[in-house]
Structures are given as structure tokens and as C-alpha cells.
Amino acid sequence: ACMLIACGGSGQAEQLSDIEKKERLEALYEGYRSSFPSIESITIEELLELQEGAREVVLVDVRKPEEMKVSMIPGAIDAATFQREAQAYRDAVVVPYCTAGYRSGFFTEELQEAGWDVRNLEGSILAWTLAGLPLENAEGPTDKVHVYGRTWDLAAEGFSAVW
């Protein structure tokens, strides 16, 4: 696997199939993993299974407010709300996410060091779109997703990338 930039990515992600986008996203995330080697991560499939279980799962969006305004995973809370109401989530499995999993990896590491049951969402919001799952904003369901920049323009077909 190679990083998008190392592969000479031209930023023309819209010409890639969802399978190719998923492969690039997985390669990006693998490249990030060395920055936070001690954390546990979770795939979309594992997350959906976990959500079916008895334990509460709280999704924490660690992106900037302008990114979250475009869209979020339904039911997620922002990092500020999580930190303000942390005790309410003490028994939950905390699953931070961002665009592709880099920023949420550091947030996951901080929480893990503080004793939380936490798992970083691999591929984050982009993986969520590639799994065909819905996003929402203040107005309701949306097909827009903030992708942070051209390198991360890997949202699934049917989603509009914003950066």
C-alpha cells in the first residue's frame, strides 16, 4: 500500500471507484497508525456490531465546528460536549472520529491514557460514507461531507465533498 501523495495522486478522486477510494483511505489510515501505535481502533462493521450490543456507544466528532456544520454521523456529539459531560459517558465505549482517523487517533490516545474504554474509528467519516451509511446536519439528512482537503476527497459516490 502506498500513501495517496506517494502514489502521485492528482486529487481527481471523483474518477475513482468506491473500491479504489476505500483502498486509498485504508492506506492513509495505515500510514497514520504509527503516530498512535498503542491505541485500539474499530472498523465500521465492528462499530455497527458494537452498537447492537448492551453497552452504550458514544461517537465523538473531533473535527472543527465548520466541518461538523456540513455533516456529522447521526447521534454523534462534538468533543466539547463530550468533555463537558464526560461523567455521563463513563460506562460507554467511546468512539472518536474525524475525516480519516488521524486527529481522532490522538484524541483516542489521550482518552486511553486517562483510562477510558475507547476505540478510534478507522477511516472515520469517509469510511462511514463508503459503507453507505447516512450523514446529517442541523437541517436533517444530507449528502454533503467535509473532507478537509483534496487529499482526503474520498467520500463515497453519491456524497458531495466540501473543503
N, C-alpha and C positions, 0 to 999 in steps of 0.2 A: 504494500500500500504506500502511496505517496501523498504528500500534502498537496492541496489544491495549487498553491503558488509554485511548489517544486515541479508540478506537472505542467507548468506553463498555462494554467487556467486563464482563459481570456475573459472571464466574467460573463460568458454567454450561457449561463445556467439554464435559461429558458429553452435552450435547444437540447438539453439533457433529458433523458427519460427519468421517471421517478426512481427506477432501479439504480441508474447512474448517480442520481442525486444522493440516494441513500448510501451508496458506496463512498462517495466523496465525504459525506457527513461523518460516516463511521471512521474514515481515515483521519479527518480533522480531530475527532474526539480521541482517537488513539494517540495522536500527536500531543494532545493536551494532558493525557493521563500521567505523564512523567512529572508534571507540575504538582500533582497531589497524589502520589503513589499509595498512600495509606488509606484512602477513603474507599468506601463501598459505593458501587454505582448500581443502577437499576435500569432495565430496558423498559420500553413502553409496554410490552407484553407482560413482563413481571409486575409492573405497576398496576395494570388492569386486573391482574390476578389478586394482588395485594388488596386492592380496593373492594374486592368481593368478600374478603375475609372479615373477621370480627374486629380487628384493630382499626382505629381511626387513622386515616392517612391525610396529611395536610400538605398540599402543594404550595410552595413558596416561590413567587416570581421575584428574582433578584435584579431584574433589568431596571433601567432608568424609567421614570414616570412617563416620558414621551413615548417610550417603546410600549409600555403597558397600556397606554391610552389607545394604541392601534388595535391591540387584541391581547387576550390572555387565555389560558386554559380555563374552561369553566370550573368554578368552585375554588380557584386558586386565590391566595391572598398575597399582598406585597410584603416585602421583607420588613418594612417599618411596622406594619400591623402585627406581623409575627413577633417581632422583638418587643413591641408594646404589650402584647397579650401572651407572651411566651408560656407562662404557667398553665394557661388553659390547654396548651398542646403538649404538656409534659409526657403524657402517656401515648401520644400519637407517633406514628412513623412520619418523619419529616422528609419531604422530597423537594429539594430546591431545583429550580430550572432557570435558564436564561435563553439565549438564542441557540447555542450549540452545546453548551455544557462547561465552558471554560470559567466564566465568572461564578456560576453556581458551584463549581468544583471547590473553589476557595471558600465559599460560604459553607459548604458541606464540611470541609476540613475544620473550620472554626467551630461548628456545632459539634462535630465528633469529638474534638479535643475538650469540649465543655460537657461531654457525657450524654449527648443526645443520640437517639436511635435515628440515624439519618442516612439517606442514600441519594447520590447525585443522579439526576435523570439524564441518561446517555443521549446525546443528540438534542436534548431539551425540546423547545417548542417546534424546531424544524422536524425532529423525529415524530413529534405528535402529528404534524400535518401529513407527513409521509405515511403514517399509519391510517390516514383517512379520518382522523378524529376532528371534531368541531372546535372552533375558537369563538370567543365572544368579546364584545366591548360594552361600553355603557348603554348603547342602543339595542344590544341583543346579539344574535349570531352574526358573524362577519367572515368574509373570505380574505381579509387583509391580515398580513403578518409582518411585523417589523423584523428585518433580517440583519440589522446592524451595519451592513455594508455589502459591496459587490461580492466579496469572497464568500459570504455566507448566503448568497442568493440561491438557496437550495430548498425553498418551500415546494411542497407538492403541487402538481398540476391542479389547477382549479383554485389556487390561492394566489392573491396579488401581493407581491413583495414590496415593502416600503422601507426606505432608509434615508 
